[in-house]
Amino acid sequence: MASALYPTFKEALLNKEHDLNSDTIKACLVNLATDYTYSAAHDQLADVTRYAGTTDQTITSPTIASGVFDGANVTFTAVAISGSKTVAAIVLYNDTLAGDELICYIDGFTPITPNGGDIVVTWGANIFSL
């Protein structure tokens, strides 16, 4: 599965339900092999099985320019080993809205096997663009 914006996020964005500059946007880690499969029908965090033993991280210093959403890199600290599971994707959601509405699904990186240490997510040029 390629990275994607959730369809319900696109609709909510057009309806002015999200303010990516001031809402609390969080990132969570997911395992694809057994725990989560992207679906365009998913719309809330309850639809996502997060990687066990992690704390979701807030995207700080959000910026929006030329259709691009970006923010500071995030660090998931002391990511526990969970059998042979790997971290293979990241899901962003809006923690400000009721139901923690999903924003985007990000994959395309080499899966990471946690070893109890930190996982630093470096967004690169941007987190996502429209």
Secondary structure by P-SEA (a helix, b strand, c coil): ccccccaaaaaaaaaccccccccccccccccccccbbbbccccccccccccccbbbbbbccccccccbbbbcccccccccccccccccbbbbbcccccccccccccccccccccccbbbbbbbccccccc
